[in-house]
Amino acid sequence: MLLRAIQERRYRPIGDKTDKSFNVRIIAATNEDLEAAVNEKRFRQDLLYRLHNFEIIVPPLRDCQEDIMPLAEFFREIANKELECDVIGFDGEARKTLLTHVWPGNVRELRQKIMGAVLQAQTGLVTKEHLELAVTKQTSPVSFALRNDAEDKERILRALKQANGNRKVAAKLLGIGRTTLYSKLEEYGLKYKFKQL
């Protein structure tokens, strides 16, 4: 019935004897691999073709480290209003923890952790202890991961900016050792630019 409605732009209300036409745009979202679902006969291939005119892939939070702190600040402001707190930001260790966490629950998990941390802190700065994040092992590549010479310099600069110049955190975001990062900084002429950080 859904396939027919999408294809013909017509439907018949329950109890009615005539079809009605409609003109809508359908936006469907899933975290399911629909190609695999089709192969396993759990999803109709013809329906997939009807729905699959244009695809937008939203990457997980762990692949978008540059979004973590802006989102954390946004959720902090919301939490302050909702919980009547006066938390002004995150200390260095809290920022480092937020940036290096894998975020298996994506943005929902981040929001929940920030809300809880603000509630615990009440005022001042959120600390690592307020976040109550379990130590998890990074299991998938992150968006900062070095791939080739053409992109390395840009990724290094992004990681250093996100880590507020902290080379140890930047190296962790990039998935490389500090020694490798220092070599790359020298190779790209960035060594002295970040000397004071």
URDAGI-V832216 format. One record per residue. RES is the residue in one small letter. OMEGA is omega in whole degrees, -180 to 180 (* if undefined). Layout:
# URDAGI-V832216
<<RES;OMEGA> <RES;OMEGA>>
This chain:
# URDAGI-V832216
<<m;179> <l;180> <l;180> <r;-179> <a;180> <i;-175> <q;-174> <e;-178> <r;178> <r;178> <y;178> <r;179> <p;179> <i;179> <g;180> <d;-180> <k;-179> <t;178> <d;175> <k;179> <s;178> <f;178> <n;-178> <v;171> <r;-178> <i;175> <i;-179> <a;180> <a;178> <t;170> <n;179> <e;172> <d;-173> <l;176> <e;178> <a;179> <a;177> <v;179> <n;180> <e;178> <k;176> <r;-180> <f;-177> <r;-179> <q;-179> <d;177> <l;177> <l;179> <y;180> <r;-178> <l;-168> <h;178> <n;-178> <f;-175> <e;173> <i;179> <i;178> <v;-177> <p;178> <p;-177> <l;-179> <r;178> <d;-178> <c;-177> <q;-179> <e;179> <d;-172> <i;-177> <m;175> <p;177> <l;180> <a;179> <e;178> <f;179> <f;176> <r;179> <e;178> <i;-179> <a;178> <n;-179> <k;-176> <e;-175> <l;-180> <e;178> <c;-179> <d;179> <v;-173> <i;-180> <g;-177> <f;176> <d;-175> <g;-179> <e;178> <a;178> <r;-180> <k;180> <t;179> <l;-176> <l;-176> <t;177> <h;-176> <v;179> <w;178> <p;179> <g;178> <n;-173> <v;178> <r;179> <e;179> <l;-180> <r;-179> <q;-179> <k;179> <i;179> <m;179> <g;-179> <a;179> <v;179> <l;179> <q;-176> <a;-179> <q;179> <t;175> <g;-176> <l;172> <v;178> <t;178> <k;-178> <e;179> <h;-176> <l;180> <e;179> <l;178> <a;177> <v;-180> <t;180> <k;179> <q;-176> <t;-179> <s;-179> <p;179> <v;-175> <s;180> <f;-173> <a;-180> <l;-176> <r;178> <n;-174> <d;-177> <a;-176> <e;-174> <d;-175> <k;-180> <e;-179> <r;178> <i;179> <l;178> <r;-179> <a;179> <l;178> <k;-179> <q;-179> <a;-178> <n;177> <g;180> <n;-174> <r;180> <k;179> <v;180> <a;179> <a;179> <k;178> <l;-179> <l;-179> <g;180> <i;177> <g;180> <r;180> <t;178> <t;179> <l;179> <y;179> <s;180> <k;178> <l;178> <e;-179> <e;-177> <y;178> <g;-178> <l;-174> <k;-175> <y;178> <k;-178> <f;-177> <k;-177> <q;-173> <l;*>>
